Amino acid sequence: MDLSVVIPCYNEEESLVELHRRVQSACKKADIKTYEIILVNDGSSDSTLSLMQDLSKKDKTLLIIDLSRNHGHQIALSAGLSQATGDYIFILDADLQDPPELLQPMLDRAKTGIDVVYGKRSVRKGETWFKLIAAKVFYKTLSYLSDIQIPENVGDFRLISKRVLDQLQDMPEQHRFIRGMIAWIGFPQEAFLYERDARYAGVTKYSFTKLIQFSMDAISSFSIRPLRISLVFALFGTLFAIFLGGSALYSYFFRDTISGWTSLAMIIAFFSSLQLICIGLIGEYIGRTYIQTKKRPLYIIRRLYKNGEKI
């Protein structure tokens, strides 16, 4: 198989038919002989699955993966990648913000010996100022905290080689940040500048809570620097405590002192907040270690469909 196209889908009934049309067109025009399109139904509650089944009856290149429930974008993408058999794997989102028509120019770059050709957004159409600022803050924070260099303003839109996929499949993380995992793998990687379109239809499936969780997964998966920062907090608190202790002793011997509720409350609140921050950071890493040691499967596939039938 020359190419596998992997697309996670969650409640994408409004854009699915157009998505299939454009991906099929891009694959047919590309310089490849054989290809497969893998659509992953991530527990959709609308008619996404039934539309997928209808499309697969007419298109023999389609493979439908129906997950048992909504596992989240990164896990759904992992499920699709596990079924990919192509020499190259083209990763897309279902909202058509990343143009499928860029397949051929990205393939051209990959065939020069580049293992990862990742889309880097030069323009982000149809996005609010809040999301643009939040994205910039996220990438700056991730760049500072991460132990590896993760490209800025880059999503999961990319073309990867089979050997990158093989290495990715050997990584057992439960909390997955796939673009970071691919950056960690190494091999020749190159940015491909493009203009990101607005959503074709529907609304984003990432709520503010999901974005925060995604950010935590990204940071904790690739760095223990937050734990080291907590040590800085602890050191600062210790130095402050020494200063307060010296001040208290000086006041006791050389000044008339009257016990003050306000100063006592402020000191307690300050040190309590430092302790809670440090404990919270440690607890986050311990919790993730606990989940990882369970070794539960990343996802459960309810069924696969090919040519409109279960396989």
Secondary structure, DSSP 4 states (H G I P E B T S, - for coil): --EEEEEEESS-TTTHHHHHHHHHHHHHHSS-S-EEEEEEE-S-SSSHHHHHHHHHHH-TTEEEEEESS---HHHHHHHHHHT--SSEEEE--TTS-S-GGGHHHHHHHHTTT-SEEEEEEEEETT--HHHHHHHHHHHHHHHHH-SS---TTEEEEEEEEHHHHHHHHT---SS--HHHHHHHH-SSEEEEEEEEPPPSSS--S--HHHHHHHHHHHHHHH--HHHHHHHHHHHHHHHHHHHHHHHHHHHHHHS-----HHHHHHHHHHHHHHHHHHHHHHHHHHHHHHHHHH---S--EEEEEETTEE-
